[in-house]
Amino acid sequence: MQHPYIINASIQLVPLVKDKHPYIWIDEAIEIIQHSGLKHEVGAFSTTVEGYYDEIMQLVNEINSYLVEQKCHEWICNVQLQLRAENDMTAEEKVEKYK
């Protein structure tokens, strides 16, 4: 069974390369996230993304596949997921009281 609710994820890319500035690789990953159509917010250390579980996993796969295709030598992709069994999990509900 697929997880039927919206989940909240944090994606952080840490390039371990010297072929180009790490921010260039990160910018390219953020472009992939922006073109995904998923709700997202770019932060200083990671990008928060919302979508269905399969959409988030597909996005992570697209980022990693792109880096392989572009011959990025080495990277760490940190992914944190927050899920609920019977409801959507959104970033907004976690931060709304601070806005």
Buried (B, 14 or more C-beta within 10 A) or exposed (E): EEBEBBBBBBBBBBBEBEEEEBEEBBEBBBEBBEEBEBBBEEEEEBBBBBBBBEBBBBBBEBBBEBBEEEEBEEBEBEBEBEBEEEEBBBBEEEEEEEE
